[in-house]
Amino acid sequence: MKKFLLFFLIIPFVINYSQKIGQLGEEKPNIDFPDNALGLDLMIGEGGFGLGAFYRHSLTNTLTVFSDFSISESKHEREIERYDIFGYPLPIYGKKNRLYLLPLNVGIQYRLFYESLTDNLRPYISAAIGPTMFITTPAPREFFNSLGYAQAKYGIGGYVGFGANFGTNVNNLTGINIRYYYHQLFGEGIEQYYGTFEKNIQQVTLTINIGLMY
């Protein structure tokens, strides 16, 4: 809940900053960007790093539908990594499983301030929902060796986000956004630490978007 509140406390400041930037630019006619975009998401979150892919299709100048898929690690909030004098990671006391999230989402994106901001800065809000696969591997085993013992569980999840696309190039897409993710597991919870079962995973992620428009 604290992550959710922090996420929405940030949004008004970002919107206000976007409006000020837009007011500095001289008025220009809006650019007709291509309707389709395809690209990659580079994710940096509380639980670790991730990589994803997305497809977007514009319905109007302000409304876009999209689909995205990602793979990211999800570390427990109490997890602290330690290393020996040679730089090798030490086993984390009490940790039973590593956890990886593989969500497939569909969603909608709404562009903000279309009439008042120049096309060089295109802020938006977004929301998505879809199935999530939870992959666990035994933490005591070495990373590559543990993949042979991977287990999958399933659930549903989604996110709400705020971000912006930058630049006026009609071929390349560059953007950044902040997302609040919520994943709910079906059935028994996941035991990341011995004796601790979790049925939902929440995290805030900073995502960099790089793609092509066509």
C-alpha positions as CSV (number, residue, x, y, z in Angstrom):
1,M,0.0,0.0,0.0
2,K,2.9,2.4,0.8
3,K,4.4,1.8,-2.7
4,F,1.0,2.5,-4.3
5,L,0.6,5.8,-2.4
6,L,4.2,6.9,-3.1
7,F,3.6,6.2,-6.8
8,F,0.5,8.5,-7.0
9,L,2.2,11.2,-4.9
10,I,4.9,11.5,-7.6
11,I,2.5,11.9,-10.5
12,P,1.2,15.5,-9.7
13,F,4.8,16.8,-9.6
14,V,5.6,15.2,-12.9
15,I,2.5,16.5,-14.6
16,N,3.1,20.0,-13.3
17,Y,6.7,19.9,-14.6
18,S,5.5,18.7,-18.0
19,Q,3.1,21.6,-18.2
20,K,5.9,24.1,-17.5
21,I,8.1,22.6,-20.2
22,G,5.3,22.7,-22.7
23,Q,4.6,26.4,-22.0
24,L,8.3,27.2,-22.7
25,G,8.0,25.9,-26.3
26,E,6.6,27.9,-29.1
27,E,3.3,26.8,-30.6
28,K,3.6,24.4,-33.6
29,P,1.2,22.2,-35.5
30,N,0.9,18.7,-34.2
31,I,3.0,16.0,-35.9
32,D,1.2,12.9,-37.4
33,F,3.1,10.0,-35.8
34,P,2.7,6.5,-37.3
35,D,-0.1,4.4,-35.8
36,N,2.1,1.4,-34.8
37,A,5.1,1.0,-32.6
38,L,7.2,-2.0,-31.7
39,G,10.1,-2.1,-29.2
40,L,11.8,-3.1,-26.0
41,D,11.4,-2.2,-22.3
42,L,14.4,-2.0,-20.0
43,M,13.1,-2.3,-16.5
44,I,14.7,-1.2,-13.2
45,G,12.5,-2.0,-10.1
46,E,12.6,-2.6,-6.4
47,G,12.9,-6.4,-7.1
48,G,15.7,-6.2,-9.6
49,F,16.1,-5.8,-13.4
50,G,13.9,-7.0,-16.2
51,L,13.5,-7.0,-20.0
52,G,10.3,-6.8,-22.0
53,A,8.8,-6.1,-25.4
54,F,5.8,-4.1,-26.5
55,Y,3.4,-3.4,-29.4
56,R,1.3,-0.2,-29.5
57,H,-1.4,0.9,-31.9
58,S,-2.9,4.4,-31.9
59,L,-6.7,4.6,-32.2
60,T,-6.8,8.4,-32.1
61,N,-4.4,11.2,-31.4
62,T,-4.8,10.7,-27.7
63,L,-5.8,7.0,-27.3
64,T,-3.5,4.0,-27.8
65,V,-4.0,0.3,-27.1
66,F,-1.0,-1.9,-26.4
67,S,0.3,-5.3,-25.4
68,D,3.5,-6.0,-23.5
69,F,5.4,-9.0,-22.2
70,S,8.3,-9.0,-19.7
71,I,10.6,-11.1,-17.7
72,S,11.9,-9.7,-14.4
73,E,13.3,-10.9,-11.1
74,S,11.5,-10.2,-7.9
75,K,13.5,-10.1,-4.7
76,H,11.9,-10.1,-1.3
77,E,11.9,-6.8,0.5
78,R,14.0,-8.3,3.4
79,E,16.6,-9.6,1.0
80,I,20.2,-8.3,1.4
81,E,22.9,-9.5,-0.9
82,R,26.3,-10.2,0.5
83,Y,29.6,-11.1,-1.2
84,D,32.9,-12.7,-0.1
85,I,36.3,-11.1,-0.3
86,F,36.6,-12.3,-3.9
87,G,33.4,-10.8,-5.0
88,Y,31.3,-14.0,-5.2
89,P,27.7,-13.8,-3.8
90,L,27.1,-15.6,-0.5
91,P,24.0,-17.7,0.2
92,I,21.2,-15.6,1.6
93,Y,20.1,-16.9,5.0
94,G,16.6,-18.3,5.1
95,K,15.9,-17.9,1.3
96,K,14.3,-20.9,-0.3
97,N,13.4,-19.8,-3.8
98,R,14.3,-17.2,-6.4
99,L,11.3,-15.7,-8.1
100,Y,10.8,-14.4,-11.6
101,L,7.7,-12.7,-13.0
102,L,6.5,-13.2,-16.6
103,P,3.4,-11.0,-17.1
104,L,1.5,-10.7,-20.5
105,N,-0.6,-7.6,-20.4
106,V,-3.0,-5.7,-22.6
107,G,-3.9,-2.2,-21.9
108,I,-4.8,1.4,-22.8
109,Q,-2.8,4.5,-22.9
110,Y,-4.1,8.1,-22.8
111,R,-2.0,11.1,-23.9
112,L,-2.2,14.1,-21.7
113,F,-2.2,17.8,-22.7
114,Y,-2.4,17.1,-26.4
115,E,-3.5,20.6,-27.2
116,S,-1.1,22.5,-24.9
117,L,2.2,20.6,-25.1
118,T,4.5,20.4,-28.1
119,D,5.1,17.0,-29.6
120,N,8.6,16.9,-28.3
121,L,7.2,15.9,-24.9
122,R,4.1,13.6,-25.0
123,P,3.1,12.6,-21.4
124,Y,0.5,9.9,-20.9
125,I,-1.2,7.7,-18.3
126,S,-1.7,3.9,-18.8
127,A,-3.3,0.9,-17.3
128,A,-3.0,-2.8,-18.2
129,I,-4.1,-6.2,-17.0
130,G,-3.3,-9.8,-17.9
131,P,-2.1,-13.3,-16.8
132,T,1.2,-13.7,-14.9
133,M,3.5,-16.7,-14.7
134,F,5.5,-17.0,-11.5
135,I,8.7,-19.0,-12.0
136,T,10.6,-20.3,-8.9
137,T,14.1,-21.9,-8.7
138,P,15.8,-23.2,-5.6
139,A,18.0,-20.4,-4.1
140,P,20.7,-22.7,-2.5
141,R,21.7,-23.9,-6.0
142,E,23.9,-22.1,-8.4
143,F,21.9,-20.0,-10.9
144,F,22.3,-22.1,-14.1
145,N,22.0,-25.3,-12.2
146,S,18.8,-24.2,-10.5
147,L,17.0,-23.7,-13.8
148,G,16.6,-27.5,-14.1
149,Y,14.5,-27.4,-11.0
150,A,12.3,-24.5,-12.0
151,Q,8.6,-24.6,-11.2
152,A,5.7,-22.5,-12.6
153,K,2.6,-21.1,-10.9
154,Y,0.0,-18.8,-12.4
155,G,-2.0,-15.8,-11.5
156,I,-3.3,-12.5,-12.7
157,G,-1.8,-9.0,-12.5
158,G,-1.6,-5.6,-14.1
159,Y,-0.3,-2.1,-13.6
160,V,-1.0,1.6,-13.7
161,G,1.6,4.0,-14.9
162,F,2.6,7.5,-15.9
163,G,5.2,8.3,-18.5
164,A,6.2,10.3,-21.6
165,N,7.6,9.8,-25.1
166,F,10.2,12.2,-26.3
167,G,11.4,13.7,-29.6
168,T,9.7,14.5,-32.9
169,N,11.4,11.7,-35.0
170,V,8.5,9.8,-36.7
171,N,10.6,6.6,-37.0
172,N,12.1,6.0,-33.6
173,L,10.2,5.9,-30.2
174,T,12.0,6.8,-27.0
175,G,10.2,7.1,-23.7
176,I,10.3,6.5,-20.0
177,N,7.5,5.6,-17.5
178,I,6.9,4.7,-13.9
179,R,4.6,1.7,-13.2
180,Y,3.0,0.3,-10.1
181,Y,2.6,-3.5,-10.6
182,Y,0.3,-5.8,-8.7
183,H,0.4,-9.6,-9.2
184,Q,-2.1,-12.0,-7.5
185,L,-1.2,-15.7,-7.4
186,F,-3.8,-18.4,-7.8
187,G,-3.8,-21.2,-5.2
188,E,-1.0,-21.7,-2.7
189,G,1.4,-18.9,-2.1
190,I,5.1,-18.8,-3.1
191,E,7.7,-19.6,-0.5
192,Q,10.6,-17.3,-1.2
193,Y,11.8,-17.6,2.4
194,Y,11.3,-20.7,4.5
195,G,7.9,-20.6,6.3
196,T,6.8,-17.4,4.5
197,F,4.2,-17.8,1.8
198,E,3.2,-14.8,-0.4
199,K,0.1,-14.7,-2.6
200,N,0.6,-11.2,-4.1
201,I,3.7,-9.3,-5.4
202,Q,3.7,-5.5,-5.6
203,Q,6.5,-3.3,-6.9
204,V,7.2,0.0,-8.5
205,T,9.3,-0.1,-11.7
206,L,11.1,2.5,-13.8
207,T,10.8,1.5,-17.5
208,I,12.8,2.8,-20.4
209,N,11.1,2.3,-23.8
210,I,13.1,2.0,-27.1
211,G,11.3,1.2,-30.3
212,L,10.4,1.8,-33.9
213,M,7.2,3.5,-35.3
214,Y,5.7,2.5,-38.6
